[in-house]
Amino acid sequence: MPSQLVRASVWAIAGSASQYIVVFFLLVYLAHILQPRDFGLMATVTVFLDLGMQIARWGQLELLQQPRYRNDEARNQSLRLSLAIAIVFAAMFVVGARPMGLIYHSAQLTQMMYICAAVFPFYAVGSIAEAILRSEFRFRLLAFRNTVVTLIGAGVAILLASRGFGPLTLAIQRLAQVSMAAIWVWTAVAWRPRVLGRVAWSWTLLREGWSVMAGTVLPLVVPRTVDLLVGFMLGATPLGLMRVAYRINDFVAQMLVLPLVQVANAQLSSLSADLKAMRRAYLRLTQASAAMMCPVLLGLALVANEAIPLIFGEKWRPCIPLVQIISLVALVAPVNLYFSSAMVALGHSRLVLRQGIFQLIAGLVLAAIAARISLQAVVIAHVIRATLVCAFNVFDVRRYMKLRLMDLWHFMAPPYVSTLAMAIAVFSARQLLAGSSPRLVTLSVLMTVGGAVYVATLWLGSRMGLWPTHASLVDALMPRRWRHRQTIG
């Protein structure tokens, strides 16, 4: 069983990573073809689409993987329940398409909602089949399917964008990927639903589904509500700029910490009986995440003036300050990433819900105020919310995991101080270059200087005894011969 879990985790990570890579390169291509307003219109549709899809799923994807629900009756009930909710949302999209188009003065938005209405039933039926495959640990097939479907969807998007379909490209791409994924996954499942006849109804499955669904929808409410506020109050173009800025940062963050997040729940749960070992594991995970996120995301902010126009095009230059502001989340995100896993492992699941409610209230209040000011204010509100959540999490981790703040600082000091040194070096190098070199040369020099200074600061700090001996990050990044010399010294 452990080897099966390891293989499943490897395939799940590989499948997710390959999708992120394809999606990012597609984003770069579409950014050159489409306009910020096009992305803003799709973001408006996505506000309701993502929430509706999660509600339609009703937690059945997670529950059907449990041994007690791996039976014909539960699967039939789950399929009918999810499909019924999906049809309701599809009908709401059809009815609301024209009014939304009038609000945004866009006939294309109306067409996009008509197209995306068909996403709901495909997603609902596909999620049931995927749950069955997950319960059978067929993650390799799912990873292969997801990668191929993403590639096909990217091909469809490139073809449509090149033929001038504009924002409709994004809606058709979404429908194509979801429908192909649903059809593919059903061809791999041996079980077939009972179309006719009575199905026993389990209120326990319905109630448990509600709890799981609420847990997955709650984290989406804040970002999707922010999108809605920005779209209504500032317009589709600012919304498109904001969404692309978030996607750039999300791509980098997900690619860096995805493997750690995937294994955190299992690792922390296995150490729940040994609080000292669990604290150490939490600190190592947090430190490793900071070691990757801080230099890369803050480094991206430092070179955004060169990188964004070069990669995405000049029309996305207004994204630069947004990317720079969002990158500050890298300073607090590592602490937030593993809070839920730690509290669940300790048996304090209620704290996760409490944190979610706090995050929801703080996010909505800050976003409502910021949307009346400017787009940059909205992004600043996002950073403030993440910082408040970090303080909230640190308080609970200190109380329930008995984690001392000094221990947390000892583990976070190496990446924080090294990132500060990197920022000073990059800023100084830019002043020396002073626009005398081509943009690509400047970007290459700044990245080289920043990376070298970051690693050198970690090593020098270790040699000078600034980092604690348990800072495994330094051992991982230092060349082997340097570690050997340090040990001899």
Beta strands, then each sheet from edge to edge (+ up, - down):
end
